[in-house]
Amino acid sequence: MTCKYDKIYLEGVMDSLGAMMDYGVNSLHLTPAEMFSKFISSGIAGYIEHGHPRYLAGLSGVPLRTIRSYEQLSRSLQRAEAGTLQDLSRALGCPMQALLL
């Protein structure tokens, strides 16, 4: 199976799905099967499967075009604004310094 998006997003998506499942099971007291069924019927699983930007990158608040330019090295994160670094680090769950390595 081929991914429709760069693997850089995979860990973040997996973390988000894990947090969603944890919330559903432990806070809403749903069974894992109930939570999974609700997730599938919401349509979001399909968006993630097809690499929809809102569910891969857009939630960071940084435009997908900007993220792609960093990913393709046409722009340097070394020159990014502090706010952009902060948004990206929050979305990726890593310290801002890790983005600059």
C-alpha positions as CSV (number, residue, x, y, z in Angstrom):
1,M,0.0,0.0,0.0
2,T,1.3,3.4,-0.9
3,C,0.9,6.4,1.4
4,K,-0.7,9.5,-0.1
5,Y,1.3,11.8,2.2
6,D,4.8,12.1,3.5
7,K,5.7,9.8,6.4
8,I,6.7,12.9,8.4
9,Y,3.0,13.2,9.3
10,L,2.4,9.6,10.3
11,E,3.6,9.8,13.9
12,G,1.6,12.9,14.6
13,V,-1.5,11.3,13.2
14,M,-1.0,8.1,15.2
15,D,-0.5,10.1,18.4
16,S,-3.7,12.0,17.7
17,L,-5.7,8.9,17.0
18,G,-4.3,7.3,20.2
19,A,-5.4,10.4,22.2
20,M,-8.8,10.3,20.6
21,M,-9.3,6.6,21.5
22,D,-8.0,7.2,25.0
23,Y,-10.5,10.0,25.5
24,G,-13.4,8.0,24.1
25,V,-12.7,4.9,26.2
26,N,-11.6,6.6,29.5
27,S,-13.6,9.8,29.5
28,L,-16.7,8.9,27.6
29,H,-16.7,5.3,28.8
30,L,-17.2,3.9,25.3
31,T,-15.9,0.5,24.4
32,P,-13.0,0.6,21.9
33,A,-15.3,-0.9,19.3
34,E,-17.9,1.8,19.8
35,M,-15.3,4.5,19.6
36,F,-13.8,3.0,16.5
37,S,-17.2,2.8,14.9
38,K,-17.9,6.4,15.6
39,F,-14.6,7.4,14.2
40,I,-15.1,5.5,10.9
41,S,-18.7,6.8,10.5
42,S,-17.5,10.4,11.1
43,G,-15.7,10.4,7.7
44,I,-12.5,11.6,9.2
45,A,-10.8,8.2,8.7
46,G,-11.3,8.6,5.0
47,Y,-9.9,12.1,5.0
48,I,-6.8,10.8,6.8
49,E,-6.5,7.9,4.4
50,H,-6.5,10.2,1.4
51,G,-4.0,12.7,3.0
52,H,-6.4,15.6,3.4
53,P,-4.3,18.6,4.5
54,R,-6.6,19.7,7.3
55,Y,-6.2,16.4,9.1
56,L,-2.4,16.1,8.5
57,A,-1.0,19.6,8.7
58,G,-3.8,22.3,8.8
59,L,-4.5,21.7,12.5
60,S,-1.1,23.3,13.3
61,G,-2.3,26.6,11.9
62,V,0.6,26.8,9.5
63,P,-0.4,26.7,5.9
64,L,0.3,23.4,4.1
65,R,2.2,25.2,1.4
66,T,4.6,26.5,4.1
67,I,5.0,23.1,5.7
68,R,5.7,21.5,2.3
69,S,8.4,24.2,1.5
70,Y,10.2,23.3,4.7
71,E,9.8,19.6,4.0
72,Q,11.2,20.0,0.5
73,L,14.0,22.2,1.8
74,S,13.0,25.1,-0.5
75,R,12.7,27.2,2.7
76,S,14.8,26.9,5.8
77,L,13.4,26.4,9.3
78,Q,16.4,28.3,10.5
79,R,14.7,31.5,9.1
80,A,11.2,30.7,10.2
81,E,9.4,33.2,12.5
82,A,9.2,32.2,16.2
83,G,5.4,31.9,16.0
84,T,5.6,29.4,13.1
85,L,8.1,27.3,15.0
86,Q,5.9,27.4,18.1
87,D,2.8,26.3,16.1
88,L,4.7,23.5,14.4
89,S,6.3,22.3,17.6
90,R,3.0,22.2,19.3
91,A,1.3,20.3,16.5
92,L,4.2,17.8,16.2
93,G,4.6,17.5,20.0
94,C,8.3,18.4,20.1
95,P,10.3,21.3,21.5
96,M,11.0,24.1,19.1
97,Q,14.8,23.4,19.3
98,A,14.2,20.0,17.8
99,L,12.9,21.6,14.6
100,L,16.2,23.5,14.2
101,L,18.5,20.5,14.4
